[in-house]
Amino acid sequence: MTDRPSRTLPLRRPAGLAPNRRLLLSAGLGLAAACALRPARAAGGTIRIGYQKYGSLVLLKGRGSLESALQPLGVTVAWSEFPSGPPLMEALNAGAVDFGSAGEAPPIFAQAASAELRYVATEPPAPRGEAILVPKDSPIRSVADLRGRTIALNKGSNVHYLLVRALEQAGVPYDAVKLAFLAPADANAAFVRGSVDAWAIWDPFQAAAERSTGARVLADGQGVAPNRQFYLSRRGFTESSPEVVSAVLKAIGAVDAWAEGHADTVAAELAPSVGIPAPVLSVALGRLSYGVAPLDATVIADQQKVADAFHGLGLLPKPIRVADAVWTPPERQAEAQGANR
């Protein structure tokens, strides 16, 4: 792989479409979106959770079970939806949210921008839940065919790493493709009108594109990238409210146990509240992984590979050590202290 960053191709917005707020990661991770969310720390026993239309947090919100779980602690929940992981991480770093989830890449950039980031848990890999899509009638048949082509993706998101690894495996230099950095809604529009040749995207947007356009999967994460979801917080919050973090993770585990193996039932129940058609949600849920757990040595090592890959491409402003940002819950700290006596 080359150390030179790739070329980017700006796309023109068709006349008549309203401007869309673009949230692109830079070396400093701009905080405009976070400021719009009133970054002053919430008071009065409220945890502010950022979520996306993917993963167990959206299921937890749809069920409403977290509110009940936190009631004995006197804690209420404020939910904020984000279109992708990068702006959610911006908000977390700015103190606009206390807890959220994202794929592999967004926390890497967030840690490079702030020492406040904390990994608190992870889900098992879900490699089928992200993919590089091409139109159903596209002549592109392999990742190698992407050389010289234009690929839409959300900069700094989980699929950014998928693309980096897929190109590497196919022997295509990173700067041999043209990148159109677009948020999911804009990327979908560009993909449909043929302004891009391929689209790197995650579920449920992936499932929606497959269903509505017949988009073909050129490559997904299988054998390429794990596509783990991470649960993240801030150092200040984990230090001041560790019992709240632990309670949230316990509630996520409960919703995971409810959802695993029952994609159709879960989709039918949650579709109205999350605004995703049940058939699309069912496909996405079927590719999701379940089972929240602490980060172990294997997960940390895999995440370090992500950081090293972006730094090697010159996309990360400085090297980072993922292990420095991993939170140890109080109960595990006590176990460790007891074992060392």
N, C-alpha and C positions, 0 to 999 in steps of 0.2 A: 504494500500500500504506500502511497505517496504521502509526504508530510505537508503538501500544499493543499489549502482549502479548495473546495470545488467552486465552480462557477454557479451563480444563481441566475435564474431567469425570471424577471418580473413579469407578471401577467396583467393584462389590461382588464379592467372591469367593464362589462358591457354597459352601455348607456341605459339609464333608468334604474340601475341598482343602487341602493343606498350604500354609503361607505360603511365598511365593517371595521371595528376596532381590531387591529392586528397586535398580537402579543408575541413578539419574537424575542427569544433569549439572546442576550449579548454577554460579553464577558462580565459585566456587572449586574446582570439580571435586573432590568428596569423595573421600577416599582409603581408605575402609573396605575395599573389595575388594582394593586393592593391598596393604594391610597384611596381609590374610589370606594373601597370597601370599609372605610373608616378604620384605619389601622390602630387606633387607640385600644389598649387591652380592655376586654370586657370585664365588668365587675358583677358582683352579686351572684356568684355561683353559676356562671354560664360557660359551657364549652362550645366554641365556635368551630364547626366541622365543615371542611370543604370536601365536596364529592363530585364525581363525574357520572355520566350515564354508563358506567361500567363498574363491575366489581361488587364486593359485598356491602360497601357503604350505601350504595343506592338501594340495595335490598333492605338494609337496616332502616333506612329512612322510610321506605315504602311501608314497612311493617309497623313502624312506630314503637318498636319494642325498646329502643334505647332510652327513650324518655322514662319509661317505667323502671328500667334497670337503674337509672341514675337518681330516681326520686328519693331513695333512702339516704343518699349523700347530699340531698338538697341542691342538686345541680340540674339546671335546665339546658336545653340544646338549641343552638341557632345554626341552621343549615344554609350553606351557600353553594350554588352549583357553578362549576367551572367547565369550560369547553374542552380542556385538556390539562395535562399535568404541569407544564411549564408555568402558566399563570397561577395555578394553585400553589406551586412552590414559591413564586414571588410573594404571594399573599402571606404564606407561612413565614418566610424570612422577614417580612415587614411587620409581623405581629398582628395581621388582620384576621388570621384564623389560628386555632390552637392545634388542630389535628386534621389529617387528610390522608389520601392515598394517591399513589402515582406509580408508573412503571419504572423500568430500570434507569433510563437516562435522566429524567428531570431531577432526581435527588443529587445526581453527580454534579450538575451545574449549580444547583442550590448550595451544596456543601462548599464548592469552590468560591461562592459569593459570600457565605456567612458561616461562622463556626457555631451558630445557633441550631442548625438542623440536627435532628435526632431520628434515626431509624428505630422504631419501637417493635415492629413485627413484620412478618411477610406471609405470603400465601405460596403454595407450591407452584411450579412452572405451569404456564398455560400457553404453550407454543402455537396452538392452532387459533388462538384468539387475536392474532395480528398477522397481516399478510401484505404482500405486494400484489396489487390487482392490476389487470389489464382489461380493456374492453373485450367482449366475447369474440369479436371478429378480428382482433388484433393479430398482425403477423408475428408479434413477439412471442417466442415459444420458450425462452430460457432467460435466466438472469444475465447471461453473457450477451444476449441480444439488446440489453439496455444501454450498451455503449453508445454514446452520442444522443441518447434519448432524454426526454424531459420527464422528471418524476416529481409528483406533488407529495408533500409530507409536512407534518407539523414539526417545526424546528425544535430540537431538544427533547422530543417525546420518545416513548419507548420504540416506535418504529424507526426512529433515526438510527438507533443502534442496530435494529434488524437490517436496515439497508446497508449500513457499513459492513456488517458481517457477511451479508449475502453477496455483495460486490467482491469482497475479499475472497470468498470461497470460489467465486466464478472467475477470478483473475482479472477483474475489471477495476482499474484505478478509480479511486473516489472522485478525482477531478475529471474523469472521462465521461461523466454524466452531467446533465443540467438539472439543477434542483430548483423547484418552485416551492418556496416555503409558504404554506397556506394553512389556515385553521380548517378543521374538518368541513364546515359548511361551504367555505369557498373552494376547497379542494374537490368536494363532491360536484359542485357546479362546473368547475374546470374539467373534471373527468367526464362528465356527461356530455359537455359540448365539444369534447375532443381537443381541448387546448393543451392537454398533457398526454403523454403516452402511457403513463403508469401512475399508480397511487399507492403509497405505503400507508396503511391505516389499520386501526384496531376495532374490535367489537365495542358497541353494537353497530357502528358505522359500517364496518366491514360486512356484517350480515345483511344490513339494509341495502348496500350497494349490490351484493350478490343477488338479492331477491328482486330488486327493482330494475336493474340493468342487465342482469345475467353476467356480471363481471366474472372474469376467470382468475383463479388464484395462480399466480406465477410462482410464488414461493411463500410459505409461511414460516413460522419460527422453528418448526421441527428440524432438529439437527443444525440449526443456525443460531438461534437466540432463545434463552429460557422463557422470556416474557413473564417475569415475576411481578406481582403487585406488592408494593411496600406500604406499610402504614407508618406515617411520619408525624413528628411533633417538633416542638421547639425546646431547647434546653431549659429555658425559663419555666415553661409549663410542666415539663416532666419533673423538674425539681420541686415546684410548688404544689403540684397536684398529681403525684404518682398514683394515688389510689383511684383517681378518675380515669387516668390512662388505662390502668389495669381493668377497671370496670368496663370501659369501652371495648377493649380487646376480648373480654369474656362475652360481651353481647355479640360481637362479630362472630365468635366461635359458635354461639347458639344459632345465629341466623344461617351460618354455613351448614350446620347439621340439619337444619330445616330444609335448606334448598338443595343439598347434594342429591343427585339422582332423581329429582322431580322437576325437571326444567319446564315441562308443559304446565304443570299445576302452578308453579311459581310465576311463570310468565302471565298466565291468565289472571292471577290475583294482582300482580303488580303493574301490568300494562297501563291501566288508567292513571295511576299515580305518578308514573315516571314518564309518561307520554311517548312510549315506544309500542308499536303494534305487537300484539302477543306472539304472532309467528316469528317475527324478527327477534324479539327478546328471547324466545325459546331456543333459537339457534345459538345466539350469543351465550346464553346461560349454559348450554350444553358443552361449550368450549371453555368455560370458566373452570378454574381450579378452586378447591375448598380446603380449609384446614389452617387457620391462623396459627403461627408459631414464632418463637424468637428466632433471630438470625443465628445460624450456626456457622462453623468455619467454612463449610462449602459455599453457603450463600454469600458470605462476605468475600470469599475468594472470587466467585463469579462476578460480583458487583465491582470488585477491584479491576477485573478485566475490562469492564465497561469504561471505567474511569481512565484506565491506561490507553484504551483505544482512542478515545476522544482527545486525550492529551497528545498522543502520537500524531494525530491528524492536525494538530494546531488549533483545535476547536475549543479546548479547555484552557483557560488562561494560566493555570498552574497545576502541578501534580497534587493530588490529594490522597489521603489514606482513609479509606472507607471505615476501617475499624475504629477510627477516632470518633465517629459520629453515631456509634451503636449504643443504644440505651440499655442498661441492665436494670430490670425491675427490682424493687426493694426485696421481694421474697427470694430472688435468685442471689442478690447480694448477701442476704443473711445465710443462705445455703453455702455460698462460697466461703464466707467468714468462718462458718462452723466446720467446714472441711479442712480449713487451714489451721485450726486450733491444735 
